[in-house]
Amino acid sequence: MTSPKKKPRTKPLPSEAKSPRPETDRRLRQADRLARVMRTLQLLLSRGRWNARDITAEQECSERTIYRDMQVLELAGIPIEFDQEDRCYRVRHDFRFPSLNVTEDEAIGQGTAAAVTTGPGLDINEGARPVLQKLAATSKEDIAQILSDAEELVSVLDLKLADHSRHTDIIRTVQWALVKHKQVTGTYRSPHEPDEVKLHLHPYRLCLIKQAWYLIARPDRDHAPRTYRVARFKTLRMLDANAQVPEDFDLKAYFGNAWAVYRGERSYDVEILFSKEAAATVTEGIWHHTQKVKRNKDGSVTLTFRVDGLNEIVRWILGWGSRARVIQPAELRDLIVAQLNESMRAYRA
């Protein structure tokens, strides 16, 4: 006696009706939830007044989701309370996260950094303040007070830096491209070109030099990097292609003995005599890493430098007027005289 043949299955079993969610999808959802919970915690730690409705609008989710997120925070040991007077949620005022053992000197340094990065020209991103807030939330009361005092009592005024307030997106693009090792492309307006030029670059470094931010990058079709002033970029976006940056690139070797930003092809030994009236002021600062100072008996000082190129140092010398006199090289004296004669002609006109 033969057993009847089983008919082939045409419908999947209930367990097979829906394939299980891929592991990567599940992890992404968990990461998104964790990021939302952390953003909610950041809001509760800020100085603003956040109720459930405001947090919901900020996070673009439901109030029910926000209440669940606050429960997660409380389960993690972070006490959240509702302030009846201000009608908002806060982390309990006496709660402190596990301490990072920040020293008093480190606290002063971080508070100062938070103040400095708010200065015009240095405020190119959120700066050091978010880190300061997190440190204050996780530090003992005395350290938290030092962090607050250092930020409040230190000010940055009149730095004479270029105004980069309109270029924060450009700088942020450069920062992310450097971190992610990606190429960038955009339009650039050079004072030496009649029209904007299209650039495709491999970024090497972002540098604050003298008074402005500069990008050191290699054009896609060139073999050597160049220096670009960030404020001259009109547009810039990051590409998906990886940037090719030599592992042995040395920024100091790239600039060599340039006076500021642009390195000349020839090196010069520069000697400048400063009058007695200018001696104290000119020796207050280090103007170049090759600087040497010789104090003369009559109260004047002689400064010597080893400089690659002369065009940039000319402008600096002219700023000292009659209190500075070029001893050598003769080429530098000729450039100074030519500039002064041109100024005289302009005034006479």
C-alpha positions in Angstrom: 0.0 0.0 0.0 1.6 3.3 -1.1 1.1 6.5 0.8 -0.6 9.4 -1.1 1.7 12.0 -2.5 1.8 15.3 -0.7 0.6 18.2 -2.7 3.2 21.0 -3.2 2.7 23.9 -0.8 1.5 27.0 -2.6 1.2 29.4 0.4 4.0 30.1 2.8 3.7 29.2 6.4 2.9 32.1 8.8 6.5 32.2 9.9 7.6 32.5 6.3 5.0 35.1 5.2 7.3 38.0 6.1 11.1 37.8 6.0 12.8 38.9 9.2 14.1 42.5 9.3 17.7 42.7 8.2 20.2 43.1 11.1 21.6 46.3 9.6 18.1 47.8 9.4 17.5 47.0 13.1 20.8 48.5 14.1 20.1 51.7 12.2 16.7 52.1 13.9 18.4 51.6 17.3 21.1 54.2 16.4 18.4 56.7 15.3 16.6 56.2 18.6 19.7 56.5 20.6 20.6 59.7 18.8 17.1 61.1 19.4 17.4 60.3 23.1 20.7 62.0 23.4 19.4 65.1 21.6 16.5 65.2 24.1 19.0 65.0 26.9 21.0 67.9 25.4 17.9 70.0 25.3 17.1 69.3 28.9 20.6 70.2 29.9 20.5 73.5 28.0 19.4 76.8 29.4 16.2 76.9 27.4 12.7 75.9 28.7 11.6 72.8 27.1 8.2 71.2 27.6 7.0 68.0 25.9 5.3 70.0 23.1 8.5 72.0 22.3 10.7 68.9 22.4 8.2 67.2 20.1 8.5 70.0 17.6 12.3 70.1 17.8 12.6 66.4 17.4 9.8 66.0 14.8 8.1 63.1 16.5 5.1 62.4 18.8 4.8 63.5 22.4 4.3 59.8 23.3 7.8 59.1 21.8 9.3 61.9 23.8 7.8 60.6 27.1 9.3 57.1 26.2 12.7 58.7 25.6 12.6 60.5 29.0 11.7 57.2 30.6 14.8 55.7 28.9 16.9 58.5 30.4 15.4 57.9 33.9 16.1 54.2 33.6 19.7 55.1 32.8 19.9 56.9 36.2 19.3 60.5 34.9 16.6 62.1 37.1 14.2 64.3 35.1 11.7 66.5 36.9 9.0 68.9 35.8 9.5 72.5 36.9 6.1 73.8 37.9 7.1 77.4 37.9 8.7 77.5 34.4 6.4 74.7 33.1 9.3 72.8 31.6 11.3 69.6 32.1 14.8 69.7 33.5 17.5 67.4 34.7 17.4 67.6 38.5 19.7 70.5 39.5 21.8 68.6 41.9 22.5 65.7 39.6 26.1 65.3 38.3 27.3 62.8 35.6 30.3 60.7 36.5 33.3 63.1 36.8 36.0 63.2 34.2 38.5 64.4 36.8 39.1 67.7 35.1 41.8 69.7 36.9 41.4 73.4 37.7 44.0 74.4 35.1 42.2 72.3 32.5 38.9 73.9 33.4 40.4 77.4 33.0 41.8 76.3 29.6 38.5 74.9 28.4 36.6 78.0 29.6 39.1 80.3 27.8 38.9 78.2 24.7 35.1 78.5 24.7 35.4 82.3 24.9 38.1 82.5 22.3 36.1 80.5 19.7 33.3 83.1 19.9 35.7 85.8 18.5 35.0 87.1 15.0 37.0 85.1 12.5 37.3 82.2 15.0 33.6 81.4 15.2 33.7 79.1 12.2 31.6 76.4 13.9 30.1 75.7 17.3 33.5 76.1 18.8 34.4 74.8 22.3 31.2 75.8 24.1 29.2 72.5 23.6 32.2 70.6 25.1 32.3 73.1 28.0 28.6 72.5 28.7 29.1 68.8 28.8 32.1 69.1 31.0 30.2 71.3 33.4 27.3 68.8 33.6 29.8 66.0 34.4 32.1 67.8 36.8 32.0 68.6 40.5 30.5 71.9 41.6 33.8 73.7 42.0 35.1 72.7 38.6 31.8 73.6 37.0 32.0 77.1 38.6 35.5 77.6 37.2 34.4 76.6 33.7 31.6 79.1 33.9 33.7 81.9 35.3 36.6 81.4 32.9 34.2 81.6 29.9 32.4 84.7 31.3 35.5 86.7 32.4 37.6 86.1 29.2 36.8 88.2 26.1 38.1 88.3 22.6 37.9 91.8 21.1 39.1 93.5 17.9 41.3 90.6 16.6 41.6 92.2 13.2 40.8 88.9 11.5 39.1 88.7 8.2 35.3 88.5 8.5 34.3 84.9 7.8 30.7 85.2 8.9 29.5 84.7 5.3 31.8 81.7 4.8 30.9 79.3 7.6 29.3 76.8 5.2 32.5 76.9 3.1 34.7 76.3 6.1 32.4 73.5 7.4 32.5 71.8 4.0 36.3 72.0 4.1 36.4 70.6 7.7 34.2 67.6 6.8 36.1 67.0 3.5 39.4 66.8 5.5 37.9 64.5 8.1 36.3 62.2 5.6 39.3 62.4 3.2 37.0 63.6 0.3 37.6 65.8 -2.7 35.8 69.1 -3.1 34.7 71.2 -6.1 33.6 74.8 -6.3 34.1 78.3 -7.8 36.9 80.6 -6.8 37.5 84.3 -7.4 41.2 85.1 -7.5 42.4 88.7 -7.6 44.8 87.6 -10.4 42.0 86.2 -12.7 39.4 88.3 -14.5 36.6 85.8 -13.9 35.7 83.1 -11.4 37.4 79.8 -12.0 36.1 76.3 -11.5 38.2 74.2 -9.1 38.4 70.5 -8.4 40.6 70.0 -5.4 42.2 67.4 -3.1 42.3 69.2 0.3 45.4 68.8 2.5 45.0 71.2 5.4 42.9 74.1 6.7 45.1 76.9 8.3 44.5 80.1 10.1 47.4 82.3 8.9 48.0 85.9 10.1 44.4 87.3 9.6 42.5 84.7 7.5 41.7 81.1 6.9 43.4 79.3 4.0 42.9 75.9 2.3 46.0 74.0 1.2 44.8 71.8 -1.6 46.1 70.2 -4.8 44.1 70.8 -8.1 43.0 67.5 -9.6 45.2 67.9 -12.7 48.3 69.3 -10.9 51.1 67.6 -9.1 51.7 70.2 -6.4 49.3 71.8 -3.8 48.5 75.5 -3.8 47.2 78.0 -1.2 43.6 79.3 -1.5 42.0 82.0 0.7 38.7 80.6 2.0 36.9 83.9 1.7 37.4 83.8 -2.1 35.4 80.7 -2.6 32.0 81.5 -4.0 30.7 77.9 -3.8 32.1 74.7 -2.5 30.7 71.2 -2.1 32.2 67.8 -1.0 32.4 65.0 -3.6 32.1 61.3 -2.9 35.5 60.6 -4.4 38.4 60.1 -2.0 41.1 62.7 -1.8 44.6 61.7 -2.5 46.9 63.2 0.1 50.5 62.2 0.5 51.2 60.6 3.8 54.5 62.5 4.1 53.1 65.9 3.5 54.7 68.4 5.8 52.9 71.7 6.3 56.0 73.5 7.7 58.1 72.3 4.7 55.4 73.5 2.3 55.4 77.1 3.7 59.2 77.0 4.3 60.3 80.6 5.2 57.4 82.4 3.6 56.7 85.6 5.5 53.0 84.8 5.7 51.1 82.7 3.1 52.8 82.7 -0.3 56.3 81.3 -0.6 58.7 82.9 -3.0 61.1 81.0 -5.1 64.2 82.7 -3.7 65.5 83.1 -0.1 66.7 86.3 1.3 68.6 87.4 4.5 66.7 90.4 5.7 68.1 93.0 8.1 66.0 95.9 9.4 67.0 98.6 11.8 64.2 99.9 14.1 64.5 103.2 15.9 64.6 103.6 19.6 61.0 104.7 19.6 59.9 101.5 18.0 62.2 99.1 19.8 60.0 98.2 22.6 56.9 97.6 20.4 58.6 95.6 17.7 60.3 93.3 20.1 57.0 92.5 21.9 56.0 89.9 19.2 57.5 87.1 17.2 56.9 88.2 13.6 58.6 85.2 12.0 60.0 81.9 13.1 63.5 82.8 11.9 63.5 86.1 13.8 66.7 87.2 15.7 67.0 90.4 17.7 70.1 92.5 18.3 69.8 95.4 20.8 72.0 98.4 20.0 73.7 100.8 22.4 71.6 103.8 21.3 68.4 102.0 22.2 67.5 100.9 18.6 67.2 97.2 17.6 68.1 95.3 14.6 65.9 92.4 13.5 67.0 89.8 11.1 65.0 87.2 9.2 65.5 84.4 6.6 62.6 84.9 4.2 61.4 83.1 1.0 60.1 85.9 -1.2 59.9 89.7 -0.4 56.4 90.8 -1.5 54.7 90.0 1.8 57.3 91.5 4.1 57.2 94.8 2.1 53.7 95.6 3.4 54.8 94.9 7.0 57.8 97.1 6.8 55.8 100.0 5.3 53.5 99.8 8.3 56.3 101.0 10.6 56.9 104.1 8.5 60.1 106.1 9.2 60.8 104.0 12.3 62.1 101.1 10.2 65.0 101.2 7.7 66.0 98.2 5.6 69.7 97.5 5.8 69.7 94.5 3.4 69.0 93.1 0.9 69.2 95.9 -1.8 66.2 94.3 -3.6 64.0 94.9 -0.6 65.1 98.5 -0.2 64.3 99.1 -3.9 60.8 97.6 -3.4 60.2 99.9 -0.4 61.4 103.0 -2.2 59.2 102.1 -5.2 56.1 101.7 -3.0 56.8 105.0 -1.2 57.3 106.9 -4.6 54.0 105.4 -5.9 52.2 106.6 -2.7 53.7 110.1 -3.1 52.5 110.3 -6.7 49.0 109.3 -5.6 48.9 112.0 -3.0 50.3 114.7 -5.4 47.7 113.7 -7.9 
